[in-house]
Amino acid sequence: MKTKARDSYLTWDEYFMAIAKLSALRSKDPNTQVGACIVDSSNRILSIGYNGAPNGFSDSIFPWAREGEVLETKYPFVCHAELNAILNYRGSRKDLENAKIYVDLFPCNECAKLIIQAGIKEVIYLSDKYNETDSVKASKMLFTKCNVKYHHLDIKDHAKIVIDMN
């Protein structure tokens, strides 16, 4: 008896973005939680990361504020998800060449430079809410000049994924 395969499964893009979103749930940032998932050309996960305090900087004393004096905010201190995903990778740096990175938020210019230097050749993102900032404009300019493709992932059918841990 022949059976038909299930047809409501996640695409590879949806799957890897879901892993990036799941990773973001580890972030202790009270305002913006971002996750990243790096994948090779064979759809193998190489690394994941999320935004947070640097190793050794206690989350309980980390300045999570968005406004105020610069040194009283998170901005000069937080490690972005893309940075953490690249640094969390423990294999050969060669494996990152031609990889893809899935992120829920379009990378800033600093992360764009890291992505380019790591050899990652494609960025898939969900949100581009800061697209009018100089940082994101610089990112797009860097990606274009350095032949890194980027595109928005349009999630239709699986917009909400619920995982039952019981």
C-alpha angles and dihedrals in degrees: 000000000000119000127197121238118245110266102196096074125128120268116235090257092051091046095052093043089051088054090051090050091047090051090052088063087071090064116106092201105125093210112031125026114187130180133189134198123191117205132183126225091269092058093253117145110240100178147339134207145170136202117272150116119312118261109281095023106109114233089219093063097031111119102243094173120125096202136042135058109353095246090051092058132075096243103089092043113035120102110222123230093248092053091049093047091052093045093044091060109105101184132083114311086228088072091065091059110107091004126138127234123208115204132168093218125044109256122259119236093264092054090044089060091050092049091050094046091049090056096244108155105190135045120196115189141175104204132036095176093143094050092126094057121102089236094061093040087055090048092054091047091050093047093048095048092045096046097247110148119220132184143164117252109227106207112194114152100032101040091136122038119184119198116200108208093190 
